[in-house]
Amino acid sequence: MSTAPTPRTRIRRIPENAVYDRAALHAILDDGYLCHIAFADDSGAHCLPMAYWRSGEHLYIHGSNGSRLMKTLAGGAEVAIAISHLDGLVLARSAFNHSMNYRSAVIYGRFEAIADETGKAAALDEFMHKLAPGRQHEARPGSRQELGATIVLRIPLDEAAAKVRSGGPEDDEKDMDIPVWTGVLPYATVRATPQPAADCRIDAPDYVREWALGRDLVDSPL
Ligand SMILES: Cc1cc2nc3c(=O)[nH]c(=O)nc-3n(C[C@H](O)[C@H](O)[C@H](O)COP(=O)(O)OP(=O)(O)OC[C@H]3O[C@@H](n4cnc5c(N)ncnc54)[C@H](O)[C@@H]3O)c2cc1C
């Protein structure tokens, strides 16, 4: 299944790095926690970092109902959202040909609010499931007051682009004899050892132990 590009999601610069495959887009989104949302209001253009999660063909965000960002987006502002993962620094023989390996996605559109309390609670459970699979059954659920103070928004993945660069440097023929180290410095975000709170008296559950091993409980029921 592929994402048919629209005029603004057709990748023109280095089009061979474009990825219009739906599964690849999902994989890029599922590998991250942070997005950057660009929007404009009366005071100009803004681009703000946010936590996100994907469910099906939508990307979700949540935030305080006192937030300028959330109120603007709930009001139907047009947005562009970027998610990117840095995979390596690419060192070429010439300064010009240095590059980066990455996987990135851009989504366009407008958010819609999840208005009903049940839908909001279910969406937030999915977020918890993404952070720590199974924890949504253990932590105290949001109270009516907490849910009321929280806006949950979602945007369809209808208009999205993905771009991926991998591999080594692409040097010019004329530079091949320059005696300089060339290659890739791989770069990755790594999980570190969980740190129990000083007052935590509970043994680490499976999702914490799996985190330490670099794995998610992907089959854990929602
Ligand atoms: C970690 C990282 C570092 C980068 N560093 C640089 C840099 O230093 N210099 C540089 O010139 N470029 C860099 N890029 C690439 C940059 O994101 C753009 O793809 C590139 O600059 C071309 O921009 P453009 O507007 O000409 O693209 P066009 O191909 O004209 O863009 C057309 C459309 O394609 C989509 N698109 C473009 N780029 C991306 C993308 N990266 N991911 C998903 N969709 C995209 C958007 O929908 C865009 O509107 C980097 C990308 C990443 C992820």
The ligand as a Gaussian input file, in Angstrom:
#p B3LYP/6-31G(d) Opt

LIG

0 1
 C       18.187000      14.732000      10.465000
 C       18.086000      15.503000       9.155000
 C       19.056000      16.405000       8.830000
 C       18.991000      17.111000       7.626000
 N       19.940000      18.052000       7.367000
 C       19.860000      18.778000       6.249000
 C       20.793000      19.823000       5.982000
 O       21.681000      20.132000       6.791000
 N       20.690000      20.501000       4.828000
 C       19.707000      20.233000       3.927000
 O       19.638000      20.901000       2.888000
 N       18.790000      19.273000       4.152000
 C       18.848000      18.537000       5.280000
 N       17.927000      17.561000       5.530000
 C       16.936000      17.281000       4.485000
 C       15.782000      18.259000       4.560000
 O       14.817000      17.741000       5.501000
 C       15.057000      18.440000       3.218000
 O       14.617000      17.179000       2.723000
 C       15.950000      19.095000       2.185000
 O       16.584000      20.254000       2.683000
 C       15.158000      19.490000       0.938000
 O       14.220000      20.493000       1.261000
 P       13.248000      20.989000       0.124000
 O       12.250000      21.932000       0.713000
 O       14.053000      21.454000      -1.040000
 O       12.543000      19.610000      -0.260000
 P       11.493000      19.247000      -1.333000
 O       11.871000      17.931000      -1.897000
 O       11.215000      20.370000      -2.281000
 O       10.221000      19.075000      -0.394000
 C        8.957000      18.763000      -0.960000
 C        8.138000      18.075000       0.092000
 O        8.743000      16.816000       0.422000
 C        8.543000      16.546000       1.791000
 N        9.865000      16.463000       2.470000
 C       10.974000      17.183000       2.228000
 N       11.976000      16.833000       3.055000
 C       11.467000      15.862000       3.838000
 C       12.004000      15.090000       4.887000
 N       13.282000      15.233000       5.308000
 N       11.203000      14.179000       5.479000
 C        9.921000      13.994000       5.066000
 N        9.364000      14.701000       4.062000
 C       10.133000      15.622000       3.471000
 C        7.710000      17.669000       2.349000
 O        6.358000      17.328000       2.247000
 C        8.046000      18.803000       1.412000
 O        7.066000      19.788000       1.409000
 C       17.943000      16.869000       6.719000
 C       16.947000      15.947000       7.061000
 C       17.004000      15.280000       8.277000
 C       15.902000      14.339000       8.641000

